[in-house]
Amino acid sequence: MSAFNELTVEDRALLRASRSERKAEKRAIKAERTTKQKITTMKRDGNPYLLYVQQWSEEPTILRNAVSQTTIERTGIGEWKFTTELQQVNTYHVDWFWRRHRELIGSDLALEFFPNSKEISESVAAYRQLVSNNYAIGDIVLVVGDGTRPRTGSIFASDSSHPQVYSVDPLMYLQYNKPGEKLMGFQATIEDWLLEEGVRLTNCQHLTLVAVHSHAVLHEYLPTLQALLPPNCKLTIVAIPCCMPQEVPADSKLVLRREVVDWGILSQKRTVKVWTSY
C-alpha cells in the first residue's frame, strides 16, 4: 500500500492542493521565462520597435523606438502591465535651418552639405542647444568627426560671431582645407590633428568642442586637448552620442550642465549633452 493511501481524506486534499499550487507556479514561471525570451529574441532579431532591453529584473523594463516608449512592469508571476507613451517628433531644427538659409533652397550647395533632413536636424541641434539655452560659443569652434564635408562646422560658421571653425575627420575631402578661410576642414583623426595642428589653439580664449554622432571617443582625446589650451581658456562641449560613448574623464574639471532628449533630431540617437569648464 502506498503512503498516499494511508493519508486521511483531509490530508489527501491538502496534498493535492499543494501539488496543484506548485504546478501552477511552475507554469507561471515558465510563462515568465518564455515572455522574457520572446522580448529578447525580438530585440536580437532587429525588430525596429524594440531597440534595447534593460537587464531583466523587478524594475520596469523600458523599450524605446524613434517615436514611442513602452514600459513593462511585472505585476505578478507571469503577469505584466504594458504602458506605451508616444513622443512627439518635430521638425523644429529643420524649419529653423530653411528659414535662416532660404537662399539655399534647391541649390547644389544645400544638397552637397545636407542631403537629407536627418543630417540637417543633427547639426542644427548641436548649435541650437547652445544658443537657445544661453551657452556662449567660443572664439574657436572645433568639430570632431564632421564627415566628408564640414556639415556641422558650416552651421557654426554661418554665425558671424565665431571667428574660426575647424572641422576634423579622417574622411574629410581635401577641397575644404582652405587656409585663411573662416571654416577649414582637415583630413585627420582628432588625435593626429591635435599633434600636428594643436598650435592653432594656443591663443584660444574660449573653445567650443562639438561632436555630433562622432566615432572618436571623447574621454580618450580630451586630456590631450585640454593640455594644449591656455590656462584661462574656457571650454564648452556639446555632444550627440551615437555608437561611441561621449563622456568626460572624472578629473577633467568639466561639469555636465545639460542632458536632454531632443525630439527635433530626426534620428533614434537624439540625446544631447553639454559640459562646461565654467
matplotlib code that plots the C-alpha trace (Angstrom):
import matplotlib.pyplot as plt

x = [0.0, 1.4, 2.0, -0.7, -3.4, -2.5, -3.4, -6.7, -9.1, -8.2, -4.5, -5.0, -7.0, -4.2, -1.6, -3.4, -3.9, -0.2, 0.7, -1.7, -0.2, 3.3, 2.3, 0.6, 3.6, 5.9, 3.6, 3.7, 7.5, 7.8, 5.4, 7.5, 10.7, 9.0, 7.9, 11.3, 12.8, 10.3, 11.3, 15.0, 14.5, 12.6, 15.4, 18.1, 16.3, 16.4, 12.7, 12.7, 10.3, 12.5, 15.8, 17.1, 16.0, 17.5, 18.6, 15.5, 14.7, 11.9, 12.3, 10.3, 11.8, 11.9, 11.6, 12.1, 12.0, 12.0, 8.5, 7.4, 8.4, 6.9, 7.2, 6.8, 6.0, 5.9, 2.7, 2.9, 4.3, 3.7, 1.8, 2.9, 1.5, 2.4, 2.2, 3.1, 3.7, 4.0, 6.7, 6.1, 8.9, 9.0, 10.7, 11.9, 15.5, 14.8, 12.3, 14.9, 17.5, 15.4, 14.0, 17.6, 19.0, 16.3, 18.9, 20.0, 16.6, 17.0, 20.7, 23.5, 25.3, 22.5, 22.4, 26.1, 26.3, 22.8, 21.4, 18.5, 16.5, 18.2, 21.6, 20.2, 18.4, 21.5, 23.9, 21.4, 20.5, 24.1, 24.1, 20.6, 21.1, 23.9, 22.4, 18.8, 20.0, 22.4, 25.6, 28.3, 30.0, 33.8, 36.1, 37.2, 34.8, 36.3, 34.0, 35.2, 34.0, 32.2, 32.3, 33.4, 32.2, 32.2, 28.5, 28.1, 31.0, 29.1, 26.2, 28.5, 30.5, 27.2, 27.1, 29.4, 30.2, 32.5, 35.9, 37.2, 35.7, 37.8, 36.1, 38.2, 37.5, 39.7, 37.4, 37.2, 37.5, 40.8, 38.9, 37.6, 41.1, 41.4, 44.0, 42.7, 39.1, 36.7, 35.7, 38.5, 38.3, 41.1, 41.5, 42.8, 41.8, 41.4, 44.4, 46.6, 45.1, 45.9, 49.6, 50.0, 47.7, 47.1, 49.2, 46.1, 44.6, 47.4, 45.8, 42.2, 40.1, 37.1, 36.9, 33.6, 34.1, 31.3, 30.8, 27.7, 27.5, 31.2, 33.1, 36.0, 35.9, 35.7, 37.4, 40.4, 41.4, 40.1, 43.2, 45.5, 43.2, 43.0, 46.8, 47.1, 44.7, 45.9, 45.4, 42.4, 40.7, 37.1, 35.8, 32.3, 31.4, 28.2, 27.9, 25.2, 26.4, 25.7, 27.6, 30.6, 30.4, 30.8, 31.8, 34.5, 37.1, 36.4, 39.5, 38.6, 37.0, 34.1, 30.5, 27.6, 25.2, 22.6, 21.5, 18.2, 16.4, 15.9, 12.8, 13.7, 16.5, 15.2, 17.3, 17.0, 20.1, 18.9, 20.4, 22.3, 24.9, 26.6, 29.6, 31.4, 34.5, 33.0]
y = [0.0, 3.4, 6.2, 8.3, 5.8, 5.8, 9.5, 10.8, 12.4, 15.8, 15.2, 14.0, 17.1, 19.3, 17.4, 17.6, 21.4, 21.8, 19.9, 21.9, 25.2, 24.0, 23.1, 26.4, 28.2, 26.3, 27.1, 30.7, 30.8, 29.0, 31.6, 34.4, 32.9, 32.4, 36.0, 37.2, 35.1, 36.5, 40.1, 39.3, 37.5, 40.4, 42.7, 40.3, 39.8, 43.5, 44.4, 48.1, 48.7, 47.2, 48.9, 47.6, 45.8, 46.5, 43.6, 41.7, 42.5, 43.5, 47.1, 48.2, 47.3, 50.2, 49.6, 52.6, 53.4, 56.5, 57.7, 55.8, 54.4, 51.2, 50.4, 46.8, 46.4, 42.9, 42.8, 39.1, 35.8, 35.6, 38.9, 42.2, 45.6, 47.3, 51.1, 52.9, 56.6, 58.3, 61.0, 63.9, 64.1, 67.6, 69.5, 72.4, 72.3, 71.6, 74.5, 76.8, 75.9, 76.7, 79.9, 81.1, 79.8, 80.4, 81.2, 77.5, 76.1, 74.0, 74.7, 72.2, 73.5, 72.5, 69.0, 68.8, 69.6, 68.5, 65.6, 64.9, 66.2, 63.9, 65.5, 69.0, 68.2, 66.7, 69.6, 72.3, 70.7, 71.0, 74.7, 75.4, 73.5, 76.0, 79.2, 78.6, 77.8, 80.8, 78.9, 81.1, 79.8, 80.3, 82.3, 78.9, 76.1, 72.6, 70.0, 66.4, 63.7, 66.0, 63.6, 64.0, 67.6, 70.2, 69.9, 70.8, 73.3, 75.2, 75.8, 77.3, 79.3, 80.8, 82.7, 85.7, 86.0, 82.9, 83.9, 80.4, 77.0, 73.8, 70.6, 67.4, 64.0, 61.3, 61.1, 64.9, 65.9, 67.9, 70.5, 72.0, 72.7, 76.3, 78.3, 81.6, 80.7, 81.0, 77.4, 74.9, 71.2, 68.8, 65.2, 63.7, 61.9, 64.2, 62.7, 63.4, 66.9, 67.8, 66.7, 68.5, 71.4, 71.9, 75.1, 76.8, 76.6, 78.2, 81.7, 80.5, 82.3, 80.1, 76.8, 75.1, 71.4, 69.8, 66.1, 65.1, 61.3, 61.3, 58.0, 59.5, 58.6, 61.9, 60.8, 59.4, 62.7, 65.2, 65.2, 66.0, 68.8, 70.4, 70.3, 72.4, 75.1, 78.2, 78.1, 80.6, 79.2, 78.3, 75.1, 74.2, 70.7, 69.7, 66.1, 64.0, 60.4, 57.5, 54.2, 55.5, 56.8, 60.5, 61.1, 63.2, 62.0, 62.5, 64.7, 67.0, 69.7, 69.8, 69.9, 68.2, 71.1, 69.6, 66.2, 66.1, 64.1, 66.5, 65.4, 67.8, 65.4, 63.1, 60.2, 57.5, 58.8, 62.2, 62.7, 65.9, 66.5, 69.9, 70.3, 73.5, 74.3, 77.5]
z = [0.0, -1.0, 1.6, -0.2, 0.5, 4.2, 4.5, 5.7, 3.4, 4.7, 4.2, 0.7, -0.2, 1.2, -0.6, -3.9, -3.4, -2.6, -5.8, -7.9, -6.5, -7.2, -10.8, -11.3, -10.0, -12.3, -15.3, -14.4, -14.0, -17.4, -18.9, -17.5, -18.9, -22.3, -22.3, -21.4, -24.2, -26.7, -25.8, -26.0, -29.3, -30.8, -29.9, -31.2, -34.5, -35.1, -34.6, -35.2, -32.4, -29.7, -29.7, -26.5, -23.3, -19.9, -17.8, -16.6, -13.0, -10.7, -12.0, -15.0, -18.4, -20.9, -24.7, -26.9, -30.6, -32.6, -31.6, -28.6, -25.2, -23.7, -20.0, -18.9, -15.2, -13.6, -11.5, -10.5, -11.5, -15.3, -15.3, -16.8, -17.4, -20.7, -20.9, -24.2, -24.4, -27.8, -28.1, -30.5, -33.0, -34.5, -37.4, -35.3, -36.3, -40.0, -40.1, -38.4, -41.0, -44.0, -42.6, -41.9, -45.2, -47.7, -50.4, -50.3, -51.2, -54.3, -54.6, -55.3, -52.2, -49.9, -51.4, -51.1, -47.4, -46.3, -48.4, -46.1, -43.1, -40.7, -41.3, -41.0, -37.7, -36.1, -37.0, -36.2, -32.8, -31.6, -32.4, -31.1, -27.9, -27.0, -28.4, -27.1, -23.6, -23.3, -23.5, -25.0, -28.2, -28.2, -30.4, -31.8, -32.7, -33.1, -34.7, -34.3, -36.7, -39.2, -42.0, -45.6, -45.6, -42.8, -42.3, -38.7, -39.0, -41.7, -39.3, -36.7, -39.4, -40.6, -37.4, -37.9, -34.2, -34.3, -35.9, -36.6, -37.2, -37.6, -38.8, -38.4, -39.8, -41.3, -44.4, -44.9, -48.5, -49.1, -51.1, -47.8, -46.4, -47.5, -45.5, -44.2, -44.5, -41.6, -42.0, -42.5, -43.0, -42.0, -43.2, -40.0, -36.8, -33.9, -32.2, -35.2, -35.6, -32.1, -32.6, -35.9, -35.7, -32.0, -32.1, -33.5, -30.0, -28.1, -28.1, -27.7, -25.0, -25.3, -27.2, -28.2, -28.9, -31.0, -31.5, -33.5, -33.8, -33.7, -33.8, -31.9, -28.1, -26.2, -23.0, -24.9, -26.7, -24.2, -21.9, -24.9, -26.0, -22.6, -22.2, -25.4, -24.2, -22.3, -18.5, -18.5, -21.6, -21.2, -22.6, -23.7, -25.1, -26.9, -27.9, -29.5, -29.0, -31.3, -31.3, -29.4, -25.8, -25.3, -21.6, -19.9, -17.5, -13.8, -13.5, -16.4, -14.2, -16.6, -15.3, -17.1, -17.4, -19.7, -20.9, -22.8, -25.4, -28.3, -30.3, -33.1, -34.1, -36.8, -35.6, -33.0, -31.4, -30.1, -26.6, -26.3, -23.6, -22.7, -20.4, -19.4, -17.5, -16.0]

ax = plt.figure().add_subplot(projection="3d")
ax.plot(x, y, z, "-o")
ax.set_aspect("equal")
plt.show()
